[in-house]
Amino acid sequence: MSELIAKQKGRLRNIILWLLWQSPRRGIDIIDDIYKMSWGWWKPSPGSVYPLLNKMVEEGVIEKLDDGKYKITEKGIAEIKDFLPVRYSGSIEDSVQELEGLSEYFKEIDKDKLHPYKERLLNAIREIEKVVLNA
């Protein structure tokens, strides 16, 4: 197998894991989602996706559900943990640091640019405050 093909399969594997981390999907949904994500530049073939899905099931990084959808396992999440957003890492410390960083970011934003998001941000702040006060 050429180095380029090997790299492409590695990317496909990570993209599949990331998509399944978001929600369970059928193979055809994975193909369609990658096509949409790439704005039509890349549509992996069923001949590359389904054998890879089968291999990933055998490795235990995903499982096939009764409804035909594939779901990521804890082993699969561990494989892509470095690619996942901090807010989903499960670490409270990381989440607090992210909030502190966002606070600094919002201090530096031009207030005119921030204004359209004011109500949404205030709602998010109120929700966080409720959770923290009840802790």
C-alpha positions as CSV (number, residue, x, y, z in Angstrom):
1,M,0.0,0.0,0.0
2,S,1.4,3.4,-0.9
3,E,2.2,5.9,1.8
4,L,-0.5,8.3,0.4
5,I,-3.2,5.6,0.5
6,A,-2.1,4.7,4.1
7,K,-2.4,8.3,5.2
8,Q,-5.8,8.7,3.6
9,K,-7.1,5.6,5.4
10,G,-5.8,7.0,8.7
11,R,-7.7,10.2,8.1
12,L,-10.8,8.3,7.2
13,R,-10.5,6.3,10.4
14,N,-10.2,9.4,12.5
15,I,-13.1,11.1,10.7
16,I,-15.3,8.1,11.2
17,L,-14.5,7.9,14.9
18,W,-15.1,11.7,15.3
19,L,-18.5,11.4,13.5
20,L,-19.5,8.4,15.7
21,W,-18.4,10.3,18.8
22,Q,-21.0,12.9,17.8
23,S,-23.8,10.3,17.4
24,P,-24.4,6.8,16.1
25,R,-24.6,6.6,12.2
26,R,-25.1,4.1,9.4
27,G,-22.3,3.6,6.9
28,I,-24.2,5.5,4.2
29,D,-24.7,8.4,6.7
30,I,-20.9,8.5,7.3
31,I,-20.3,8.7,3.6
32,D,-22.8,11.4,3.1
33,D,-21.6,13.4,6.1
34,I,-18.0,13.3,4.9
35,Y,-19.2,14.5,1.5
36,K,-21.0,17.4,3.1
37,M,-18.2,18.2,5.5
38,S,-15.8,18.4,2.5
39,W,-18.2,20.6,0.6
40,G,-18.3,18.0,-2.1
41,W,-14.6,17.6,-2.5
42,W,-14.4,14.1,-1.1
43,K,-16.9,11.2,-1.0
44,P,-15.3,8.1,0.3
45,S,-16.4,5.0,-1.6
46,P,-18.5,2.2,0.1
47,G,-15.5,0.0,-0.8
48,S,-13.3,1.9,1.5
49,V,-15.8,2.8,4.3
50,Y,-17.5,-0.6,5.0
51,P,-14.3,-2.7,5.2
52,L,-12.9,-0.1,7.5
53,L,-16.0,-0.2,9.7
54,N,-15.8,-4.0,9.9
55,K,-12.2,-3.8,10.9
56,M,-13.0,-1.2,13.5
57,V,-15.7,-3.4,15.0
58,E,-13.2,-6.3,15.2
59,E,-10.7,-4.0,17.0
60,G,-13.4,-2.9,19.4
61,V,-13.2,0.8,18.7
62,I,-16.8,0.8,17.4
63,E,-19.8,-1.5,17.7
64,K,-22.6,-2.2,15.3
65,L,-26.1,-1.7,16.9
66,D,-29.2,-3.8,16.1
67,D,-30.6,-0.9,14.0
68,G,-27.6,-1.1,11.7
69,K,-25.9,2.1,13.1
70,Y,-22.4,2.1,14.3
71,K,-21.5,3.6,17.8
72,I,-18.1,4.6,19.2
73,T,-16.8,2.7,22.2
74,E,-14.7,3.9,25.1
75,K,-11.7,2.4,23.3
76,G,-12.5,4.4,20.2
77,I,-12.9,7.6,22.3
78,A,-9.5,7.0,23.8
79,E,-8.0,6.7,20.3
80,I,-9.2,10.2,19.3
81,K,-9.2,12.0,22.7
82,D,-6.5,14.4,21.6
83,F,-8.8,15.6,18.8
84,L,-11.9,16.2,20.9
85,P,-12.9,19.6,22.2
86,V,-11.9,20.3,25.7
87,R,-15.5,20.7,26.9
88,Y,-16.1,17.0,26.2
89,S,-12.9,15.7,27.8
90,G,-14.7,15.0,31.0
91,S,-12.2,17.1,33.0
92,I,-13.7,19.8,35.2
93,E,-10.3,21.5,35.5
94,D,-10.0,21.7,31.7
95,S,-13.5,23.1,31.5
96,V,-12.9,25.8,34.1
97,Q,-9.7,26.8,32.3
98,E,-11.7,27.0,29.0
99,L,-14.2,29.3,30.7
100,E,-11.5,31.5,32.1
101,G,-9.9,31.8,28.7
102,L,-13.3,32.6,27.1
103,S,-13.8,35.3,29.7
104,E,-10.5,36.9,28.7
105,Y,-11.4,36.6,25.0
106,F,-14.8,38.3,25.5
107,K,-13.1,41.2,27.3
108,E,-11.0,41.9,24.2
109,I,-13.8,41.6,21.6
110,D,-15.2,44.8,20.1
111,K,-18.4,45.4,22.0
112,D,-20.3,46.0,18.7
113,K,-19.4,42.5,17.5
114,L,-20.4,41.0,20.9
115,H,-23.8,42.7,21.1
116,P,-25.7,40.4,18.7
117,Y,-24.8,37.5,21.0
118,K,-25.6,39.2,24.3
119,E,-28.8,37.4,25.1
120,R,-27.4,34.0,24.3
121,L,-24.3,34.6,26.4
122,L,-26.4,35.9,29.3
123,N,-28.6,32.7,29.1
124,A,-25.5,30.5,29.1
125,I,-24.1,32.4,32.1
126,R,-27.4,32.0,34.0
127,E,-27.4,28.2,33.3
128,I,-23.8,27.9,34.5
129,E,-24.6,29.9,37.6
130,K,-27.6,27.6,38.4
131,V,-25.4,24.5,38.2
132,V,-22.6,26.0,40.3
133,L,-24.9,27.4,42.9
134,N,-26.5,23.9,43.3
135,A,-23.2,22.2,43.6
